[in-house]
Amino acid sequence: MRAALKQTLVELLQSPQARGRLWGANGAPPPKPAVILVLGVNGTGKTTTIAKLAHAYAREGERVVIAAGDTFRAAAIEQIKEWGERVGADVVAHQQGADPGAVVFDAMGAAESRGADAVIIDTAGRLHTKFNLMEELRKIRRIIERKEPDAPHEVLLVLDATIGQNALIQAKAFAEAAEVTSVCLTKLDGTSKGGIVFAICDQLKIPVRFVGTGEQADDLAPFSAESFVDALLR
């Protein structure tokens, strides 16, 4: 029975089909620059996840541009600039309070002119209940599509593994606003937390691609359904 349970859980986590063009896309060559839009509420670890993702690309010898699209939160621009220096990524930023759509437009232009392999777009952390902020996400997505019709190539939602059912509510709202293609689960200890991932995969059919395992630049790992279920059943 234990083996049957494990197989069922693994299959559930593996059931969502790839929605984006970068991760799990059947070996198709990635677009250049790859455009990754990153979403999430404040406190989920969104900024550090962006830095970790940029670091992973840089380790592969690829050039990354980060769009400092969180122009709302105090010190957000300085934080992403500091991370950019640490992980070797270029950061395109405007002043605090600037139009995030303009930042995104400029960053995509910079990525093209510099021959970057990827542009990772930060966005302001927002509550899923704030209508005007969710509408801003839709506007950012329209700007991306005008600049590059088939972008964004991935829309990564960063979720805190410790918040339980609220993560599912957040995922539903963000999926409706920005067509989420993948999830990164942060603050995951692999044992008592993160069970909400089953509901996300089952109900929303959104694949989990990454897990955050710490605060350092290397603390980002591809999501493994087998390892995750093993840890839960251990």
C-alpha positions as CSV (number, residue, x, y, z in Angstrom):
1,M,0.0,0.0,0.0
2,R,2.9,2.4,0.8
3,A,4.4,1.8,-2.7
4,A,1.0,2.3,-4.3
5,L,0.5,5.6,-2.4
6,K,3.9,6.8,-3.4
7,Q,3.2,6.0,-7.1
8,T,-0.1,7.8,-7.0
9,L,1.3,10.9,-5.4
10,V,4.3,11.1,-7.8
11,E,2.0,10.7,-10.8
12,L,-0.2,13.5,-9.4
13,L,2.8,15.9,-9.1
14,Q,4.0,14.9,-12.6
15,S,0.5,15.2,-14.2
16,P,0.6,18.9,-15.2
17,Q,1.8,19.5,-18.8
18,A,4.4,22.1,-19.6
19,R,2.8,25.5,-20.3
20,G,5.9,27.5,-20.9
21,R,8.6,27.3,-23.5
22,L,11.7,26.9,-21.3
23,W,11.3,24.3,-18.7
24,G,10.0,20.9,-19.6
25,A,9.4,22.0,-23.2
26,N,10.4,18.7,-24.9
27,G,13.9,19.8,-25.8
28,A,12.8,22.6,-28.1
29,P,15.5,25.3,-28.5
30,P,14.9,28.2,-26.1
31,P,14.0,31.6,-27.5
32,K,16.7,34.3,-27.1
33,P,16.3,36.3,-25.0
34,A,14.1,34.0,-22.9
35,V,11.6,36.2,-21.1
36,I,10.7,35.1,-17.5
37,L,8.0,37.0,-15.6
38,V,8.2,36.4,-11.8
39,L,5.2,37.0,-9.6
40,G,4.3,36.6,-5.9
41,V,3.1,38.3,-2.8
42,N,5.5,40.1,-0.4
43,G,7.5,37.8,1.9
44,T,7.6,34.7,-0.3
45,G,11.2,35.0,-1.3
46,K,10.5,36.4,-4.8
47,T,13.5,38.6,-5.1
48,T,16.0,36.0,-3.8
49,T,14.4,33.5,-6.2
50,I,15.1,35.8,-9.1
51,A,18.7,36.1,-8.0
52,K,19.1,32.4,-7.7
53,L,17.6,31.9,-11.1
54,A,19.9,34.5,-12.6
55,H,22.8,32.8,-10.9
56,A,21.8,29.4,-12.3
57,Y,21.9,30.9,-15.8
58,A,25.2,32.6,-15.2
59,R,26.8,29.3,-14.1
60,E,25.9,28.0,-17.5
61,G,27.8,30.8,-19.1
62,E,24.6,32.7,-20.2
63,R,24.1,36.4,-19.9
64,V,21.1,37.6,-17.9
65,V,19.3,41.0,-17.6
66,I,17.1,41.6,-14.6
67,A,14.3,44.1,-14.9
68,A,13.8,45.9,-11.6
69,G,10.0,46.1,-12.0
70,D,9.2,46.4,-8.3
71,T,9.2,50.2,-8.3
72,F,6.8,50.3,-5.3
73,R,8.5,48.7,-2.3
74,A,11.0,50.8,-0.5
75,A,14.6,49.6,-1.2
76,A,13.4,46.9,-3.7
77,I,15.5,48.4,-6.5
78,E,18.6,48.6,-4.3
79,Q,18.1,45.0,-3.2
80,I,17.8,43.7,-6.7
81,K,20.9,45.7,-7.8
82,E,22.9,44.3,-5.0
83,W,21.9,40.7,-6.0
84,G,22.7,41.5,-9.6
85,E,26.2,42.4,-8.6
86,R,26.6,39.2,-6.6
87,V,25.4,36.8,-9.2
88,G,26.8,38.6,-12.3
89,A,23.6,39.8,-13.9
90,D,22.9,43.2,-15.5
91,V,20.1,45.2,-13.8
92,V,17.9,47.7,-15.6
93,A,16.1,50.0,-13.2
94,H,14.3,53.3,-13.0
95,Q,13.6,55.5,-9.9
96,Q,11.3,54.3,-7.2
97,G,7.7,55.0,-8.1
98,A,8.4,54.8,-11.9
99,D,6.0,53.0,-14.2
100,P,7.0,49.3,-14.0
101,G,5.9,48.8,-17.6
102,A,8.5,51.3,-18.8
103,V,11.2,49.4,-16.8
104,V,10.1,46.1,-18.5
105,F,10.1,47.7,-21.9
106,D,13.6,49.1,-21.4
107,A,15.0,45.9,-19.9
108,M,13.7,43.8,-22.9
109,G,15.4,46.3,-25.3
110,A,18.6,46.1,-23.3
111,A,18.5,42.3,-23.4
112,E,18.2,42.3,-27.1
113,S,20.9,44.9,-27.7
114,R,23.4,43.2,-25.4
115,G,22.7,39.7,-26.8
116,A,21.5,38.4,-23.5
117,D,20.2,34.9,-23.2
118,A,17.5,35.7,-20.6
119,V,15.6,38.6,-19.1
120,I,14.1,38.0,-15.7
121,I,11.4,40.5,-14.7
122,D,10.8,41.3,-11.1
123,T,7.3,42.6,-10.2
124,A,6.0,44.3,-7.1
125,G,4.8,41.9,-4.4
126,R,1.1,42.2,-4.3
127,L,-1.9,40.7,-2.4
128,H,-4.0,38.6,-4.7
129,T,-7.1,40.5,-3.3
130,K,-5.9,43.9,-4.6
131,F,-7.7,44.4,-7.9
132,N,-5.6,47.4,-9.1
133,L,-2.3,45.6,-8.6
134,M,-3.5,42.5,-10.4
135,E,-4.6,44.8,-13.3
136,E,-1.1,46.2,-13.3
137,L,0.2,42.6,-13.9
138,R,-2.1,42.3,-16.9
139,K,-0.7,45.6,-18.2
140,I,2.9,44.4,-17.8
141,R,2.1,41.2,-19.7
142,R,0.6,43.2,-22.5
143,I,3.7,45.4,-22.8
144,I,5.9,42.2,-22.9
145,E,3.7,40.8,-25.7
146,R,3.9,44.0,-27.7
147,K,7.7,43.9,-27.5
148,E,7.9,40.1,-28.1
149,P,4.6,38.5,-29.3
150,D,5.3,35.0,-28.0
151,A,6.7,36.2,-24.6
152,P,6.7,35.8,-21.7
153,H,8.1,32.4,-22.2
154,E,7.6,31.4,-18.6
155,V,5.5,33.1,-15.9
156,L,6.9,31.9,-12.6
157,L,4.8,32.2,-9.4
158,V,6.8,32.1,-6.2
159,L,4.8,30.6,-3.3
160,D,5.7,30.2,0.4
161,A,5.4,26.5,1.3
162,T,4.5,27.3,4.9
163,I,1.2,29.1,4.3
164,G,-1.0,26.1,3.5
165,Q,-4.3,26.6,1.8
166,N,-3.7,30.3,1.2
167,A,-1.1,29.3,-1.4
168,L,-3.8,27.7,-3.5
169,I,-6.0,30.9,-3.3
170,Q,-3.0,33.0,-4.3
171,A,-2.1,30.6,-7.2
172,K,-5.7,30.8,-8.5
173,A,-5.7,34.6,-8.5
174,F,-2.3,34.9,-10.2
175,A,-3.1,32.3,-12.7
176,E,-6.2,34.2,-13.8
177,A,-4.3,37.5,-14.0
178,A,-1.1,36.5,-15.7
179,E,-1.4,32.9,-17.0
180,V,1.1,31.3,-14.7
181,T,3.1,28.5,-16.3
182,S,5.2,27.3,-13.4
183,V,5.7,27.5,-9.6
184,C,8.7,27.8,-7.4
185,L,8.0,26.6,-3.8
186,T,10.2,28.4,-1.2
187,K,10.9,27.8,2.5
188,L,10.6,24.1,1.9
189,D,12.1,21.7,4.4
190,G,10.9,18.6,2.5
191,T,9.0,17.0,5.4
192,S,6.1,18.7,7.1
193,K,5.6,21.6,4.7
194,G,4.6,22.0,1.1
195,G,1.7,19.6,0.9
196,I,-0.3,22.3,-0.9
197,V,1.7,21.5,-4.0
198,F,-0.7,18.5,-4.6
199,A,-3.7,20.8,-4.8
200,I,-1.9,23.2,-7.1
201,C,-0.9,20.4,-9.5
202,D,-4.3,18.6,-9.2
203,Q,-6.7,21.6,-9.4
204,L,-4.8,24.2,-11.4
205,K,-2.6,21.9,-13.5
206,I,0.4,24.1,-13.0
207,P,3.8,22.3,-12.8
208,V,6.2,22.9,-9.9
209,R,9.6,23.5,-11.4
210,F,11.8,24.7,-8.6
211,V,12.2,24.6,-4.8
212,G,14.0,27.1,-2.7
213,T,16.1,25.5,0.0
214,G,17.9,28.4,1.7
215,E,19.0,32.0,1.4
216,Q,22.2,31.6,-0.7
217,A,22.5,32.0,-4.4
218,D,23.0,28.3,-4.9
219,D,19.9,27.3,-2.9
220,L,17.6,26.7,-5.8
221,A,16.9,23.2,-7.0
222,P,14.8,21.6,-9.8
223,F,11.6,20.1,-8.3
224,S,11.7,16.3,-8.1
225,A,8.4,14.6,-7.5
226,E,10.0,11.4,-6.4
227,S,12.3,13.1,-3.9
228,F,9.5,15.3,-2.6
229,V,7.2,12.3,-2.0
230,D,10.0,10.3,-0.5
231,A,10.6,13.0,2.1
232,L,6.9,13.3,2.9
233,L,6.6,9.5,3.5
234,R,9.9,9.1,5.3
